[in-house]
Amino acid sequence: MGSNKQPVALDRARIDRQTRELALDHAAGSLGDDTYLARLKALREQRDAITERTTAGLPGQRAVEWLRALSESLQTADVPKEPR
């Protein structure tokens, strides 16, 4: 099954780094409160969009392929029948 974990991890790391840098700039006094809060809100929205993008689940076609392979392996398994 395919995974998009690495790009998501990179996106999250980038947003986390930008959030830290933003906080440091604000603490140093180079950003006003309004600017800081607006940029922080935008970064949080980007982070939330990543979460929404990754929670969609397994693509339908891949799920069907996986279930068919599972069904085939169960049908061809060399397992003795249960005694009655």
Phi and psi restraints in degrees (range 20) as a CNS / XPLOR table:
assign (resid 1 and name C) (resid 2 and name N)
       (resid 2 and name CA) (resid 2 and name C) 1.0 -71.0 20.0 2
assign (resid 2 and name N) (resid 2 and name CA)
       (resid 2 and name C) (resid 3 and name N) 1.0 156.2 20.0 2
assign (resid 2 and name C) (resid 3 and name N)
       (resid 3 and name CA) (resid 3 and name C) 1.0 -138.7 20.0 2
assign (resid 3 and name N) (resid 3 and name CA)
       (resid 3 and name C) (resid 4 and name N) 1.0 142.0 20.0 2
assign (resid 3 and name C) (resid 4 and name N)
       (resid 4 and name CA) (resid 4 and name C) 1.0 -111.7 20.0 2
assign (resid 4 and name N) (resid 4 and name CA)
       (resid 4 and name C) (resid 5 and name N) 1.0 32.0 20.0 2
assign (resid 4 and name C) (resid 5 and name N)
       (resid 5 and name CA) (resid 5 and name C) 1.0 -65.6 20.0 2
assign (resid 5 and name N) (resid 5 and name CA)
       (resid 5 and name C) (resid 6 and name N) 1.0 -42.8 20.0 2
assign (resid 5 and name C) (resid 6 and name N)
       (resid 6 and name CA) (resid 6 and name C) 1.0 -62.6 20.0 2
assign (resid 6 and name N) (resid 6 and name CA)
       (resid 6 and name C) (resid 7 and name N) 1.0 -49.9 20.0 2
assign (resid 6 and name C) (resid 7 and name N)
       (resid 7 and name CA) (resid 7 and name C) 1.0 -59.9 20.0 2
assign (resid 7 and name N) (resid 7 and name CA)
       (resid 7 and name C) (resid 8 and name N) 1.0 -37.7 20.0 2
assign (resid 7 and name C) (resid 8 and name N)
       (resid 8 and name CA) (resid 8 and name C) 1.0 -64.7 20.0 2
assign (resid 8 and name N) (resid 8 and name CA)
       (resid 8 and name C) (resid 9 and name N) 1.0 -43.5 20.0 2
assign (resid 8 and name C) (resid 9 and name N)
       (resid 9 and name CA) (resid 9 and name C) 1.0 -62.6 20.0 2
assign (resid 9 and name N) (resid 9 and name CA)
       (resid 9 and name C) (resid 10 and name N) 1.0 -39.5 20.0 2
assign (resid 9 and name C) (resid 10 and name N)
       (resid 10 and name CA) (resid 10 and name C) 1.0 -67.0 20.0 2
assign (resid 10 and name N) (resid 10 and name CA)
       (resid 10 and name C) (resid 11 and name N) 1.0 -41.4 20.0 2
assign (resid 10 and name C) (resid 11 and name N)
       (resid 11 and name CA) (resid 11 and name C) 1.0 -62.5 20.0 2
assign (resid 11 and name N) (resid 11 and name CA)
       (resid 11 and name C) (resid 12 and name N) 1.0 -44.0 20.0 2
assign (resid 11 and name C) (resid 12 and name N)
       (resid 12 and name CA) (resid 12 and name C) 1.0 -63.5 20.0 2
assign (resid 12 and name N) (resid 12 and name CA)
       (resid 12 and name C) (resid 13 and name N) 1.0 -42.8 20.0 2
assign (resid 12 and name C) (resid 13 and name N)
       (resid 13 and name CA) (resid 13 and name C) 1.0 -61.9 20.0 2
assign (resid 13 and name N) (resid 13 and name CA)
       (resid 13 and name C) (resid 14 and name N) 1.0 -41.4 20.0 2
assign (resid 13 and name C) (resid 14 and name N)
       (resid 14 and name CA) (resid 14 and name C) 1.0 -62.7 20.0 2
assign (resid 14 and name N) (resid 14 and name CA)
       (resid 14 and name C) (resid 15 and name N) 1.0 -45.0 20.0 2
assign (resid 14 and name C) (resid 15 and name N)
       (resid 15 and name CA) (resid 15 and name C) 1.0 -66.7 20.0 2
assign (resid 15 and name N) (resid 15 and name CA)
       (resid 15 and name C) (resid 16 and name N) 1.0 -40.7 20.0 2
assign (resid 15 and name C) (resid 16 and name N)
       (resid 16 and name CA) (resid 16 and name C) 1.0 -60.6 20.0 2
assign (resid 16 and name N) (resid 16 and name CA)
       (resid 16 and name C) (resid 17 and name N) 1.0 -43.1 20.0 2
assign (resid 16 and name C) (resid 17 and name N)
       (resid 17 and name CA) (resid 17 and name C) 1.0 -63.9 20.0 2
assign (resid 17 and name N) (resid 17 and name CA)
       (resid 17 and name C) (resid 18 and name N) 1.0 -43.4 20.0 2
assign (resid 17 and name C) (resid 18 and name N)
       (resid 18 and name CA) (resid 18 and name C) 1.0 -64.5 20.0 2
assign (resid 18 and name N) (resid 18 and name CA)
       (resid 18 and name C) (resid 19 and name N) 1.0 -36.0 20.0 2
assign (resid 18 and name C) (resid 19 and name N)
       (resid 19 and name CA) (resid 19 and name C) 1.0 -65.5 20.0 2
assign (resid 19 and name N) (resid 19 and name CA)
       (resid 19 and name C) (resid 20 and name N) 1.0 -43.2 20.0 2
assign (resid 19 and name C) (resid 20 and name N)
       (resid 20 and name CA) (resid 20 and name C) 1.0 -63.6 20.0 2
assign (resid 20 and name N) (resid 20 and name CA)
       (resid 20 and name C) (resid 21 and name N) 1.0 -44.8 20.0 2
assign (resid 20 and name C) (resid 21 and name N)
       (resid 21 and name CA) (resid 21 and name C) 1.0 -63.1 20.0 2
assign (resid 21 and name N) (resid 21 and name CA)
       (resid 21 and name C) (resid 22 and name N) 1.0 -38.4 20.0 2
assign (resid 21 and name C) (resid 22 and name N)
       (resid 22 and name CA) (resid 22 and name C) 1.0 -62.8 20.0 2
assign (resid 22 and name N) (resid 22 and name CA)
       (resid 22 and name C) (resid 23 and name N) 1.0 -44.4 20.0 2
assign (resid 22 and name C) (resid 23 and name N)
       (resid 23 and name CA) (resid 23 and name C) 1.0 -63.0 20.0 2
assign (resid 23 and name N) (resid 23 and name CA)
       (resid 23 and name C) (resid 24 and name N) 1.0 -40.0 20.0 2
assign (resid 23 and name C) (resid 24 and name N)
       (resid 24 and name CA) (resid 24 and name C) 1.0 -65.3 20.0 2
assign (resid 24 and name N) (resid 24 and name CA)
       (resid 24 and name C) (resid 25 and name N) 1.0 -41.3 20.0 2
assign (resid 24 and name C) (resid 25 and name N)
       (resid 25 and name CA) (resid 25 and name C) 1.0 -62.4 20.0 2
assign (resid 25 and name N) (resid 25 and name CA)
       (resid 25 and name C) (resid 26 and name N) 1.0 -40.3 20.0 2
assign (resid 25 and name C) (resid 26 and name N)
       (resid 26 and name CA) (resid 26 and name C) 1.0 -66.2 20.0 2
assign (resid 26 and name N) (resid 26 and name CA)
       (resid 26 and name C) (resid 27 and name N) 1.0 -43.8 20.0 2
assign (resid 26 and name C) (resid 27 and name N)
       (resid 27 and name CA) (resid 27 and name C) 1.0 -64.8 20.0 2
assign (resid 27 and name N) (resid 27 and name CA)
       (resid 27 and name C) (resid 28 and name N) 1.0 -32.0 20.0 2
assign (resid 27 and name C) (resid 28 and name N)
       (resid 28 and name CA) (resid 28 and name C) 1.0 -77.0 20.0 2
assign (resid 28 and name N) (resid 28 and name CA)
       (resid 28 and name C) (resid 29 and name N) 1.0 -10.7 20.0 2
assign (resid 28 and name C) (resid 29 and name N)
       (resid 29 and name CA) (resid 29 and name C) 1.0 90.2 20.0 2
assign (resid 29 and name N) (resid 29 and name CA)
       (resid 29 and name C) (resid 30 and name N) 1.0 7.7 20.0 2
assign (resid 29 and name C) (resid 30 and name N)
       (resid 30 and name CA) (resid 30 and name C) 1.0 -87.0 20.0 2
assign (resid 30 and name N) (resid 30 and name CA)
       (resid 30 and name C) (resid 31 and name N) 1.0 -5.3 20.0 2
assign (resid 30 and name C) (resid 31 and name N)
       (resid 31 and name CA) (resid 31 and name C) 1.0 -128.3 20.0 2
assign (resid 31 and name N) (resid 31 and name CA)
       (resid 31 and name C) (resid 32 and name N) 1.0 137.7 20.0 2
assign (resid 31 and name C) (resid 32 and name N)
       (resid 32 and name CA) (resid 32 and name C) 1.0 -76.9 20.0 2
assign (resid 32 and name N) (resid 32 and name CA)
       (resid 32 and name C) (resid 33 and name N) 1.0 165.2 20.0 2
assign (resid 32 and name C) (resid 33 and name N)
       (resid 33 and name CA) (resid 33 and name C) 1.0 -59.4 20.0 2
assign (resid 33 and name N) (resid 33 and name CA)
       (resid 33 and name C) (resid 34 and name N) 1.0 -44.8 20.0 2
assign (resid 33 and name C) (resid 34 and name N)
       (resid 34 and name CA) (resid 34 and name C) 1.0 -63.0 20.0 2
assign (resid 34 and name N) (resid 34 and name CA)
       (resid 34 and name C) (resid 35 and name N) 1.0 -44.1 20.0 2
assign (resid 34 and name C) (resid 35 and name N)
       (resid 35 and name CA) (resid 35 and name C) 1.0 -64.6 20.0 2
assign (resid 35 and name N) (resid 35 and name CA)
       (resid 35 and name C) (resid 36 and name N) 1.0 -44.8 20.0 2
assign (resid 35 and name C) (resid 36 and name N)
       (resid 36 and name CA) (resid 36 and name C) 1.0 -58.3 20.0 2
assign (resid 36 and name N) (resid 36 and name CA)
       (resid 36 and name C) (resid 37 and name N) 1.0 -49.3 20.0 2
assign (resid 36 and name C) (resid 37 and name N)
       (resid 37 and name CA) (resid 37 and name C) 1.0 -64.9 20.0 2
assign (resid 37 and name N) (resid 37 and name CA)
       (resid 37 and name C) (resid 38 and name N) 1.0 -38.0 20.0 2
assign (resid 37 and name C) (resid 38 and name N)
       (resid 38 and name CA) (resid 38 and name C) 1.0 -65.8 20.0 2
assign (resid 38 and name N) (resid 38 and name CA)
       (resid 38 and name C) (resid 39 and name N) 1.0 -44.4 20.0 2
assign (resid 38 and name C) (resid 39 and name N)
       (resid 39 and name CA) (resid 39 and name C) 1.0 -69.1 20.0 2
assign (resid 39 and name N) (resid 39 and name CA)
       (resid 39 and name C) (resid 40 and name N) 1.0 -37.8 20.0 2
assign (resid 39 and name C) (resid 40 and name N)
       (resid 40 and name CA) (resid 40 and name C) 1.0 -63.1 20.0 2
assign (resid 40 and name N) (resid 40 and name CA)
       (resid 40 and name C) (resid 41 and name N) 1.0 -41.7 20.0 2
assign (resid 40 and name C) (resid 41 and name N)
       (resid 41 and name CA) (resid 41 and name C) 1.0 -60.9 20.0 2
assign (resid 41 and name N) (resid 41 and name CA)
       (resid 41 and name C) (resid 42 and name N) 1.0 -43.5 20.0 2
assign (resid 41 and name C) (resid 42 and name N)
       (resid 42 and name CA) (resid 42 and name C) 1.0 -63.2 20.0 2
assign (resid 42 and name N) (resid 42 and name CA)
       (resid 42 and name C) (resid 43 and name N) 1.0 -41.7 20.0 2
assign (resid 42 and name C) (resid 43 and name N)
       (resid 43 and name CA) (resid 43 and name C) 1.0 -64.8 20.0 2
assign (resid 43 and name N) (resid 43 and name CA)
       (resid 43 and name C) (resid 44 and name N) 1.0 -40.8 20.0 2
assign (resid 43 and name C) (resid 44 and name N)
       (resid 44 and name CA) (resid 44 and name C) 1.0 -65.0 20.0 2
assign (resid 44 and name N) (resid 44 and name CA)
       (resid 44 and name C) (resid 45 and name N) 1.0 -36.6 20.0 2
assign (resid 44 and name C) (resid 45 and name N)
       (resid 45 and name CA) (resid 45 and name C) 1.0 -66.0 20.0 2
assign (resid 45 and name N) (resid 45 and name CA)
       (resid 45 and name C) (resid 46 and name N) 1.0 -38.7 20.0 2
assign (resid 45 and name C) (resid 46 and name N)
       (resid 46 and name CA) (resid 46 and name C) 1.0 -63.5 20.0 2
assign (resid 46 and name N) (resid 46 and name CA)
       (resid 46 and name C) (resid 47 and name N) 1.0 -42.6 20.0 2
assign (resid 46 and name C) (resid 47 and name N)
       (resid 47 and name CA) (resid 47 and name C) 1.0 -62.4 20.0 2
assign (resid 47 and name N) (resid 47 and name CA)
       (resid 47 and name C) (resid 48 and name N) 1.0 -43.5 20.0 2
assign (resid 47 and name C) (resid 48 and name N)
       (resid 48 and name CA) (resid 48 and name C) 1.0 -65.5 20.0 2
assign (resid 48 and name N) (resid 48 and name CA)
       (resid 48 and name C) (resid 49 and name N) 1.0 -34.0 20.0 2
assign (resid 48 and name C) (resid 49 and name N)
       (resid 49 and name CA) (resid 49 and name C) 1.0 -65.5 20.0 2
assign (resid 49 and name N) (resid 49 and name CA)
       (resid 49 and name C) (resid 50 and name N) 1.0 -34.8 20.0 2
assign (resid 49 and name C) (resid 50 and name N)
       (resid 50 and name CA) (resid 50 and name C) 1.0 -64.5 20.0 2
assign (resid 50 and name N) (resid 50 and name CA)
       (resid 50 and name C) (resid 51 and name N) 1.0 -44.1 20.0 2
assign (resid 50 and name C) (resid 51 and name N)
       (resid 51 and name CA) (resid 51 and name C) 1.0 -60.9 20.0 2
assign (resid 51 and name N) (resid 51 and name CA)
       (resid 51 and name C) (resid 52 and name N) 1.0 -44.2 20.0 2
assign (resid 51 and name C) (resid 52 and name N)
       (resid 52 and name CA) (resid 52 and name C) 1.0 -64.2 20.0 2
assign (resid 52 and name N) (resid 52 and name CA)
       (resid 52 and name C) (resid 53 and name N) 1.0 -38.0 20.0 2
assign (resid 52 and name C) (resid 53 and name N)
       (resid 53 and name CA) (resid 53 and name C) 1.0 -65.9 20.0 2
assign (resid 53 and name N) (resid 53 and name CA)
       (resid 53 and name C) (resid 54 and name N) 1.0 -33.1 20.0 2
assign (resid 53 and name C) (resid 54 and name N)
       (resid 54 and name CA) (resid 54 and name C) 1.0 -92.0 20.0 2
assign (resid 54 and name N) (resid 54 and name CA)
       (resid 54 and name C) (resid 55 and name N) 1.0 -11.6 20.0 2
assign (resid 54 and name C) (resid 55 and name N)
       (resid 55 and name CA) (resid 55 and name C) 1.0 -92.5 20.0 2
assign (resid 55 and name N) (resid 55 and name CA)
       (resid 55 and name C) (resid 56 and name N) 1.0 4.6 20.0 2
assign (resid 55 and name C) (resid 56 and name N)
       (resid 56 and name CA) (resid 56 and name C) 1.0 -65.9 20.0 2
assign (resid 56 and name N) (resid 56 and name CA)
       (resid 56 and name C) (resid 57 and name N) 1.0 -25.3 20.0 2
assign (resid 56 and name C) (resid 57 and name N)
       (resid 57 and name CA) (resid 57 and name C) 1.0 97.6 20.0 2
assign (resid 57 and name N) (resid 57 and name CA)
       (resid 57 and name C) (resid 58 and name N) 1.0 -166.9 20.0 2
assign (resid 57 and name C) (resid 58 and name N)
       (resid 58 and name CA) (resid 58 and name C) 1.0 -74.2 20.0 2
assign (resid 58 and name N) (resid 58 and name CA)
       (resid 58 and name C) (resid 59 and name N) 1.0 134.8 20.0 2
assign (resid 58 and name C) (resid 59 and name N)
       (resid 59 and name CA) (resid 59 and name C) 1.0 -59.1 20.0 2
assign (resid 59 and name N) (resid 59 and name CA)
       (resid 59 and name C) (resid 60 and name N) 1.0 142.6 20.0 2
assign (resid 59 and name C) (resid 60 and name N)
       (resid 60 and name CA) (resid 60 and name C) 1.0 -55.3 20.0 2
assign (resid 60 and name N) (resid 60 and name CA)
       (resid 60 and name C) (resid 61 and name N) 1.0 -46.5 20.0 2
assign (resid 60 and name C) (resid 61 and name N)
       (resid 61 and name CA) (resid 61 and name C) 1.0 -61.5 20.0 2
assign (resid 61 and name N) (resid 61 and name CA)
       (resid 61 and name C) (resid 62 and name N) 1.0 -41.2 20.0 2
assign (resid 61 and name C) (resid 62 and name N)
       (resid 62 and name CA) (resid 62 and name C) 1.0 -67.0 20.0 2
assign (resid 62 and name N) (resid 62 and name CA)
       (resid 62 and name C) (resid 63 and name N) 1.0 -36.8 20.0 2
assign (resid 62 and name C) (resid 63 and name N)
       (resid 63 and name CA) (resid 63 and name C) 1.0 -64.7 20.0 2
assign (resid 63 and name N) (resid 63 and name CA)
       (resid 63 and name C) (resid 64 and name N) 1.0 -41.9 20.0 2
assign (resid 63 and name C) (resid 64 and name N)
       (resid 64 and name CA) (resid 64 and name C) 1.0 -62.7 20.0 2
assign (resid 64 and name N) (resid 64 and name CA)
       (resid 64 and name C) (resid 65 and name N) 1.0 -44.0 20.0 2
assign (resid 64 and name C) (resid 65 and name N)
       (resid 65 and name CA) (resid 65 and name C) 1.0 -59.5 20.0 2
assign (resid 65 and name N) (resid 65 and name CA)
       (resid 65 and name C) (resid 66 and name N) 1.0 -43.8 20.0 2
assign (resid 65 and name C) (resid 66 and name N)
       (resid 66 and name CA) (resid 66 and name C) 1.0 -63.9 20.0 2
assign (resid 66 and name N) (resid 66 and name CA)
       (resid 66 and name C) (resid 67 and name N) 1.0 -45.0 20.0 2
assign (resid 66 and name C) (resid 67 and name N)
       (resid 67 and name CA) (resid 67 and name C) 1.0 -65.5 20.0 2
assign (resid 67 and name N) (resid 67 and name CA)
       (resid 67 and name C) (resid 68 and name N) 1.0 -38.5 20.0 2
assign (resid 67 and name C) (resid 68 and name N)
       (resid 68 and name CA) (resid 68 and name C) 1.0 -64.3 20.0 2
assign (resid 68 and name N) (resid 68 and name CA)
       (resid 68 and name C) (resid 69 and name N) 1.0 -42.7 20.0 2
assign (resid 68 and name C) (resid 69 and name N)
       (resid 69 and name CA) (resid 69 and name C) 1.0 -64.0 20.0 2
assign (resid 69 and name N) (resid 69 and name CA)
       (resid 69 and name C) (resid 70 and name N) 1.0 -39.7 20.0 2
assign (resid 69 and name C) (resid 70 and name N)
       (resid 70 and name CA) (resid 70 and name C) 1.0 -64.0 20.0 2
assign (resid 70 and name N) (resid 70 and name CA)
       (resid 70 and name C) (resid 71 and name N) 1.0 -44.9 20.0 2
assign (resid 70 and name C) (resid 71 and name N)
       (resid 71 and name CA) (resid 71 and name C) 1.0 -60.4 20.0 2
assign (resid 71 and name N) (resid 71 and name CA)
       (resid 71 and name C) (resid 72 and name N) 1.0 -44.4 20.0 2
assign (resid 71 and name C) (resid 72 and name N)
       (resid 72 and name CA) (resid 72 and name C) 1.0 -63.1 20.0 2
assign (resid 72 and name N) (resid 72 and name CA)
       (resid 72 and name C) (resid 73 and name N) 1.0 -42.0 20.0 2
assign (resid 72 and name C) (resid 73 and name N)
       (resid 73 and name CA) (resid 73 and name C) 1.0 -67.4 20.0 2
assign (resid 73 and name N) (resid 73 and name CA)
       (resid 73 and name C) (resid 74 and name N) 1.0 -33.7 20.0 2
assign (resid 73 and name C) (resid 74 and name N)
       (resid 74 and name CA) (resid 74 and name C) 1.0 -70.3 20.0 2
assign (resid 74 and name N) (resid 74 and name CA)
       (resid 74 and name C) (resid 75 and name N) 1.0 -37.8 20.0 2
assign (resid 74 and name C) (resid 75 and name N)
       (resid 75 and name CA) (resid 75 and name C) 1.0 -70.5 20.0 2
assign (resid 75 and name N) (resid 75 and name CA)
       (resid 75 and name C) (resid 76 and name N) 1.0 -31.7 20.0 2
assign (resid 75 and name C) (resid 76 and name N)
       (resid 76 and name CA) (resid 76 and name C) 1.0 -97.3 20.0 2
assign (resid 76 and name N) (resid 76 and name CA)
       (resid 76 and name C) (resid 77 and name N) 1.0 2.6 20.0 2
assign (resid 76 and name C) (resid 77 and name N)
       (resid 77 and name CA) (resid 77 and name C) 1.0 -66.5 20.0 2
assign (resid 77 and name N) (resid 77 and name CA)
       (resid 77 and name C) (resid 78 and name N) 1.0 140.5 20.0 2
assign (resid 77 and name C) (resid 78 and name N)
       (resid 78 and name CA) (resid 78 and name C) 1.0 -93.6 20.0 2
assign (resid 78 and name N) (resid 78 and name CA)
       (resid 78 and name C) (resid 79 and name N) 1.0 77.8 20.0 2
assign (resid 78 and name C) (resid 79 and name N)
       (resid 79 and name CA) (resid 79 and name C) 1.0 -121.1 20.0 2
assign (resid 79 and name N) (resid 79 and name CA)
       (resid 79 and name C) (resid 80 and name N) 1.0 130.4 20.0 2
assign (resid 79 and name C) (resid 80 and name N)
       (resid 80 and name CA) (resid 80 and name C) 1.0 -63.5 20.0 2
assign (resid 80 and name N) (resid 80 and name CA)
       (resid 80 and name C) (resid 81 and name N) 1.0 147.0 20.0 2
assign (resid 80 and name C) (resid 81 and name N)
       (resid 81 and name CA) (resid 81 and name C) 1.0 -68.8 20.0 2
assign (resid 81 and name N) (resid 81 and name CA)
       (resid 81 and name C) (resid 82 and name N) 1.0 152.6 20.0 2
assign (resid 81 and name C) (resid 82 and name N)
       (resid 82 and name CA) (resid 82 and name C) 1.0 -71.6 20.0 2
assign (resid 82 and name N) (resid 82 and name CA)
       (resid 82 and name C) (resid 83 and name N) 1.0 133.5 20.0 2
assign (resid 82 and name C) (resid 83 and name N)
       (resid 83 and name CA) (resid 83 and name C) 1.0 -68.4 20.0 2
assign (resid 83 and name N) (resid 83 and name CA)
       (resid 83 and name C) (resid 84 and name N) 1.0 148.0 20.0 2
